[in-house]
Amino acid sequence: MPQSREEAASFIHDIGVRQREIARIEADMNDRIAQAKKDAEA
């Protein structure tokens, strides 16, 4: 649990950073899956 407003704000910032990182990883994964499907159909 955060002990101050600053610590809470820092935690929220870190969560946002990690959520964006997850979104980038998911997008990359989906691109790779799409390419693999395309290659398999060729």
PDB file with SEQRES, HELIX, SHEET and CRYST1 records, atoms N, CA, C and O in Angstrom:
SEQRES   1 A   42  MET PRO GLN SER ARG GLU GLU ALA ALA SER PHE ILE HIS          
SEQRES   2 A   42  ASP ILE GLY VAL ARG GLN ARG GLU ILE ALA ARG ILE GLU          
SEQRES   3 A   42  ALA ASP MET ASN ASP ARG ILE ALA GLN ALA LYS LYS ASP          
SEQRES   4 A   42  ALA GLU ALA                                                  
HELIX    1 AA1 ARG A    5  GLU A   41  1                                  37    
CRYST1    1.000    1.000    1.000  90.00  90.00  90.00 P 1           1          
ATOM      1  N   MET A   1       0.841  -1.179   0.000  1.00  0.00           N  
ATOM      2  CA  MET A   1       0.000   0.000   0.000  1.00  0.00           C  
ATOM      3  C   MET A   1       0.887   1.244   0.000  1.00  0.00           C  
ATOM      4  O   MET A   1       1.860   1.324   0.750  1.00  0.00           O  
ATOM      5  N   PRO A   2       0.543   2.209  -0.846  1.00  0.00           N  
ATOM      6  CA  PRO A   2       1.323   3.447  -0.869  1.00  0.00           C  
ATOM      7  C   PRO A   2       1.161   4.212   0.444  1.00  0.00           C  
ATOM      8  O   PRO A   2       0.094   4.205   1.058  1.00  0.00           O  
ATOM      9  N   GLN A   3       2.231   4.863   0.852  1.00  0.00           N  
ATOM     10  CA  GLN A   3       2.222   5.596   2.116  1.00  0.00           C  
ATOM     11  C   GLN A   3       1.993   7.092   1.931  1.00  0.00           C  
ATOM     12  O   GLN A   3       1.813   7.819   2.908  1.00  0.00           O  
ATOM     13  N   SER A   4       2.000   7.550   0.688  1.00  0.00           N  
ATOM     14  CA  SER A   4       1.807   8.977   0.424  1.00  0.00           C  
ATOM     15  C   SER A   4       1.174   9.149  -0.952  1.00  0.00           C  
ATOM     16  O   SER A   4       1.101   8.209  -1.743  1.00  0.00           O  
ATOM     17  N   ARG A   5       0.720  10.368  -1.219  1.00  0.00           N  
ATOM     18  CA  ARG A   5       0.154  10.667  -2.541  1.00  0.00           C  
ATOM     19  C   ARG A   5       1.213  10.491  -3.623  1.00  0.00           C  
ATOM     20  O   ARG A   5       0.919   9.998  -4.712  1.00  0.00           O  
ATOM     21  N   GLU A   6       2.439  10.893  -3.322  1.00  0.00           N  
ATOM     22  CA  GLU A   6       3.516  10.785  -4.299  1.00  0.00           C  
ATOM     23  C   GLU A   6       3.795   9.325  -4.629  1.00  0.00           C  
ATOM     24  O   GLU A   6       3.997   8.965  -5.789  1.00  0.00           O  
ATOM     25  N   GLU A   7       3.805   8.502  -3.608  1.00  0.00           N  
ATOM     26  CA  GLU A   7       4.047   7.079  -3.833  1.00  0.00           C  
ATOM     27  C   GLU A   7       2.892   6.463  -4.630  1.00  0.00           C  
ATOM     28  O   GLU A   7       3.121   5.638  -5.514  1.00  0.00           O  
ATOM     29  N   ALA A   8       1.667   6.857  -4.325  1.00  0.00           N  
ATOM     30  CA  ALA A   8       0.511   6.363  -5.074  1.00  0.00           C  
ATOM     31  C   ALA A   8       0.600   6.799  -6.531  1.00  0.00           C  
ATOM     32  O   ALA A   8       0.337   6.003  -7.432  1.00  0.00           O  
ATOM     33  N   ALA A   9       0.968   8.052  -6.772  1.00  0.00           N  
ATOM     34  CA  ALA A   9       1.105   8.556  -8.142  1.00  0.00           C  
ATOM     35  C   ALA A   9       2.189   7.780  -8.883  1.00  0.00           C  
ATOM     36  O   ALA A   9       2.040   7.472 -10.065  1.00  0.00           O  
ATOM     37  N   SER A  10       3.271   7.470  -8.192  1.00  0.00           N  
ATOM     38  CA  SER A  10       4.353   6.698  -8.803  1.00  0.00           C  
ATOM     39  C   SER A  10       3.874   5.296  -9.174  1.00  0.00           C  
ATOM     40  O   SER A  10       4.191   4.793 -10.252  1.00  0.00           O  
ATOM     41  N   PHE A  11       3.113   4.670  -8.285  1.00  0.00           N  
ATOM     42  CA  PHE A  11       2.574   3.341  -8.572  1.00  0.00           C  
ATOM     43  C   PHE A  11       1.663   3.383  -9.791  1.00  0.00           C  
ATOM     44  O   PHE A  11       1.743   2.519 -10.664  1.00  0.00           O  
ATOM     45  N   ILE A  12       0.792   4.395  -9.849  1.00  0.00           N  
ATOM     46  CA  ILE A  12      -0.132   4.526 -10.978  1.00  0.00           C  
ATOM     47  C   ILE A  12       0.644   4.724 -12.276  1.00  0.00           C  
ATOM     48  O   ILE A  12       0.296   4.153 -13.310  1.00  0.00           O  
ATOM     49  N   HIS A  13       1.696   5.537 -12.217  1.00  0.00           N  
ATOM     50  CA  HIS A  13       2.544   5.744 -13.394  1.00  0.00           C  
ATOM     51  C   HIS A  13       3.159   4.421 -13.845  1.00  0.00           C  
ATOM     52  O   HIS A  13       3.139   4.090 -15.031  1.00  0.00           O  
ATOM     53  N   ASP A  14       3.703   3.673 -12.893  1.00  0.00           N  
ATOM     54  CA  ASP A  14       4.332   2.391 -13.221  1.00  0.00           C  
ATOM     55  C   ASP A  14       3.329   1.424 -13.844  1.00  0.00           C  
ATOM     56  O   ASP A  14       3.660   0.701 -14.783  1.00  0.00           O  
ATOM     57  N   ILE A  15       2.107   1.412 -13.323  1.00  0.00           N  
ATOM     58  CA  ILE A  15       1.070   0.550 -13.891  1.00  0.00           C  
ATOM     59  C   ILE A  15       0.809   0.943 -15.339  1.00  0.00           C  
ATOM     60  O   ILE A  15       0.696   0.077 -16.207  1.00  0.00           O  
ATOM     61  N   GLY A  16       0.714   2.243 -15.606  1.00  0.00           N  
ATOM     62  CA  GLY A  16       0.485   2.717 -16.971  1.00  0.00           C  
ATOM     63  C   GLY A  16       1.601   2.305 -17.911  1.00  0.00           C  
ATOM     64  O   GLY A  16       1.348   1.866 -19.034  1.00  0.00           O  
ATOM     65  N   VAL A  17       2.836   2.447 -17.450  1.00  0.00           N  
ATOM     66  CA  VAL A  17       3.990   2.062 -18.269  1.00  0.00           C  
ATOM     67  C   VAL A  17       3.924   0.576 -18.601  1.00  0.00           C  
ATOM     68  O   VAL A  17       4.139   0.180 -19.747  1.00  0.00           O  
ATOM     69  N   ARG A  18       3.630  -0.235 -17.608  1.00  0.00           N  
ATOM     70  CA  ARG A  18       3.580  -1.684 -17.827  1.00  0.00           C  
ATOM     71  C   ARG A  18       2.405  -2.079 -18.718  1.00  0.00           C  
ATOM     72  O   ARG A  18       2.522  -3.006 -19.520  1.00  0.00           O  
ATOM     73  N   GLN A  19       1.275  -1.385 -18.584  1.00  0.00           N  
ATOM     74  CA  GLN A  19       0.134  -1.683 -19.457  1.00  0.00           C  
ATOM     75  C   GLN A  19       0.467  -1.361 -20.910  1.00  0.00           C  
ATOM     76  O   GLN A  19       0.084  -2.105 -21.813  1.00  0.00           O  
ATOM     77  N   ARG A  20       1.177  -0.259 -21.141  1.00  0.00           N  
ATOM     78  CA  ARG A  20       1.573   0.073 -22.516  1.00  0.00           C  
ATOM     79  C   ARG A  20       2.565  -0.950 -23.047  1.00  0.00           C  
ATOM     80  O   ARG A  20       2.516  -1.309 -24.224  1.00  0.00           O  
ATOM     81  N   GLU A  21       3.460  -1.420 -22.196  1.00  0.00           N  
ATOM     82  CA  GLU A  21       4.424  -2.442 -22.613  1.00  0.00           C  
ATOM     83  C   GLU A  21       3.695  -3.738 -22.988  1.00  0.00           C  
ATOM     84  O   GLU A  21       4.028  -4.377 -23.986  1.00  0.00           O  
ATOM     85  N   ILE A  22       2.710  -4.115 -22.190  1.00  0.00           N  
ATOM     86  CA  ILE A  22       1.914  -5.308 -22.493  1.00  0.00           C  
ATOM     87  C   ILE A  22       1.199  -5.138 -23.824  1.00  0.00           C  
ATOM     88  O   ILE A  22       1.163  -6.068 -24.630  1.00  0.00           O  
ATOM     89  N   ALA A  23       0.629  -3.962 -24.065  1.00  0.00           N  
ATOM     90  CA  ALA A  23      -0.081  -3.708 -25.326  1.00  0.00           C  
ATOM     91  C   ALA A  23       0.866  -3.838 -26.512  1.00  0.00           C  
ATOM     92  O   ALA A  23       0.486  -4.385 -27.547  1.00  0.00           O  
ATOM     93  N   ARG A  24       2.101  -3.340 -26.375  1.00  0.00           N  
ATOM     94  CA  ARG A  24       3.084  -3.465 -27.459  1.00  0.00           C  
ATOM     95  C   ARG A  24       3.441  -4.928 -27.699  1.00  0.00           C  
ATOM     96  O   ARG A  24       3.541  -5.365 -28.846  1.00  0.00           O  
ATOM     97  N   ILE A  25       3.631  -5.678 -26.630  1.00  0.00           N  
ATOM     98  CA  ILE A  25       3.962  -7.099 -26.764  1.00  0.00           C  
ATOM     99  C   ILE A  25       2.810  -7.845 -27.431  1.00  0.00           C  
ATOM    100  O   ILE A  25       3.032  -8.681 -28.308  1.00  0.00           O  
ATOM    101  N   GLU A  26       1.574  -7.541 -27.014  1.00  0.00           N  
ATOM    102  CA  GLU A  26       0.413  -8.200 -27.618  1.00  0.00           C  
ATOM    103  C   GLU A  26       0.301  -7.870 -29.104  1.00  0.00           C  
ATOM    104  O   GLU A  26       0.007  -8.748 -29.914  1.00  0.00           O  
ATOM    105  N   ALA A  27       0.533  -6.613 -29.463  1.00  0.00           N  
ATOM    106  CA  ALA A  27       0.461  -6.218 -30.873  1.00  0.00           C  
ATOM    107  C   ALA A  27       1.526  -6.951 -31.681  1.00  0.00           C  
ATOM    108  O   ALA A  27       1.250  -7.427 -32.782  1.00  0.00           O  
ATOM    109  N   ASP A  28       2.733  -7.046 -31.145  1.00  0.00           N  
ATOM    110  CA  ASP A  28       3.809  -7.762 -31.832  1.00  0.00           C  
ATOM    111  C   ASP A  28       3.459  -9.239 -31.982  1.00  0.00           C  
ATOM    112  O   ASP A  28       3.673  -9.833 -33.039  1.00  0.00           O  
ATOM    113  N   MET A  29       2.923  -9.820 -30.924  1.00  0.00           N  
ATOM    114  CA  MET A  29       2.532 -11.224 -30.966  1.00  0.00           C  
ATOM    115  C   MET A  29       1.456 -11.443 -32.030  1.00  0.00           C  
ATOM    116  O   MET A  29       1.528 -12.399 -32.801  1.00  0.00           O  
ATOM    117  N   ASN A  30       0.465 -10.562 -32.072  1.00  0.00           N  
ATOM    118  CA  ASN A  30      -0.604 -10.698 -33.068  1.00  0.00           C  
ATOM    119  C   ASN A  30      -0.063 -10.550 -34.483  1.00  0.00           C  
ATOM    120  O   ASN A  30      -0.507 -11.252 -35.391  1.00  0.00           O  
ATOM    121  N   ASP A  31       0.892  -9.643 -34.682  1.00  0.00           N  
ATOM    122  CA  ASP A  31       1.519  -9.498 -35.997  1.00  0.00           C  
ATOM    123  C   ASP A  31       2.238 -10.785 -36.392  1.00  0.00           C  
ATOM    124  O   ASP A  31       2.151 -11.225 -37.538  1.00  0.00           O  
ATOM    125  N   ARG A  32       2.943 -11.380 -35.443  1.00  0.00           N  
ATOM    126  CA  ARG A  32       3.667 -12.621 -35.733  1.00  0.00           C  
ATOM    127  C   ARG A  32       2.706 -13.772 -36.035  1.00  0.00           C  
ATOM    128  O   ARG A  32       2.965 -14.589 -36.919  1.00  0.00           O  
ATOM    129  N   ILE A  33       1.604 -13.830 -35.301  1.00  0.00           N  
ATOM    130  CA  ILE A  33       0.602 -14.870 -35.558  1.00  0.00           C  
ATOM    131  C   ILE A  33       0.016 -14.692 -36.948  1.00  0.00           C  
ATOM    132  O   ILE A  33      -0.125 -15.660 -37.696  1.00  0.00           O  
ATOM    133  N   ALA A  34      -0.325 -13.460 -37.297  1.00  0.00           N  
ATOM    134  CA  ALA A  34      -0.889 -13.186 -38.623  1.00  0.00           C  
ATOM    135  C   ALA A  34       0.096 -13.575 -39.718  1.00  0.00           C  
ATOM    136  O   ALA A  34      -0.299 -14.150 -40.732  1.00  0.00           O  
ATOM    137  N   GLN A  35       1.367 -13.265 -39.520  1.00  0.00           N  
ATOM    138  CA  GLN A  35       2.377 -13.621 -40.520  1.00  0.00           C  
ATOM    139  C   GLN A  35       2.530 -15.131 -40.613  1.00  0.00           C  
ATOM    140  O   GLN A  35       2.668 -15.670 -41.712  1.00  0.00           O  
ATOM    141  N   ALA A  36       2.509 -15.823 -39.476  1.00  0.00           N  
ATOM    142  CA  ALA A  36       2.627 -17.282 -39.487  1.00  0.00           C  
ATOM    143  C   ALA A  36       1.446 -17.913 -40.222  1.00  0.00           C  
ATOM    144  O   ALA A  36       1.623 -18.863 -40.985  1.00  0.00           O  
ATOM    145  N   LYS A  37       0.241 -17.385 -39.993  1.00  0.00           N  
ATOM    146  CA  LYS A  37      -0.938 -17.902 -40.707  1.00  0.00           C  
ATOM    147  C   LYS A  37      -0.808 -17.658 -42.203  1.00  0.00           C  
ATOM    148  O   LYS A  37      -1.118 -18.532 -43.013  1.00  0.00           O  
ATOM    149  N   LYS A  38      -0.346 -16.464 -42.563  1.00  0.00           N  
ATOM    150  CA  LYS A  38      -0.167 -16.129 -43.976  1.00  0.00           C  
ATOM    151  C   LYS A  38       0.856 -17.066 -44.617  1.00  0.00           C  
ATOM    152  O   LYS A  38       0.639 -17.570 -45.719  1.00  0.00           O  
ATOM    153  N   ASP A  39       1.970 -17.295 -43.923  1.00  0.00           N  
ATOM    154  CA  ASP A  39       3.012 -18.186 -44.443  1.00  0.00           C  
ATOM    155  C   ASP A  39       2.497 -19.622 -44.574  1.00  0.00           C  
ATOM    156  O   ASP A  39       2.844 -20.321 -45.526  1.00  0.00           O  
ATOM    157  N   ALA A  40       1.674 -20.059 -43.624  1.00  0.00           N  
ATOM    158  CA  ALA A  40       1.156 -21.424 -43.652  1.00  0.00           C  
ATOM    159  C   ALA A  40       0.182 -21.623 -44.811  1.00  0.00           C  
ATOM    160  O   ALA A  40       0.088 -22.718 -45.365  1.00  0.00           O  
ATOM    161  N   GLU A  41      -0.535 -20.573 -45.173  1.00  0.00           N  
ATOM    162  CA  GLU A  41      -1.501 -20.671 -46.263  1.00  0.00           C  
ATOM    163  C   GLU A  41      -0.836 -20.599 -47.633  1.00  0.00           C  
ATOM    164  O   GLU A  41      -1.431 -20.997 -48.634  1.00  0.00           O  
ATOM    165  N   ALA A  42       0.377 -20.100 -47.681  1.00  0.00           N  
ATOM    166  CA  ALA A  42       1.067 -19.917 -48.967  1.00  0.00           C  
ATOM    167  C   ALA A  42       1.640 -21.217 -49.487  1.00  0.00           C  
ATOM    168  O   ALA A  42       2.251 -21.239 -50.555  1.00  0.00           O  
TER     169      ALA A  42                                                      
END                                                                             
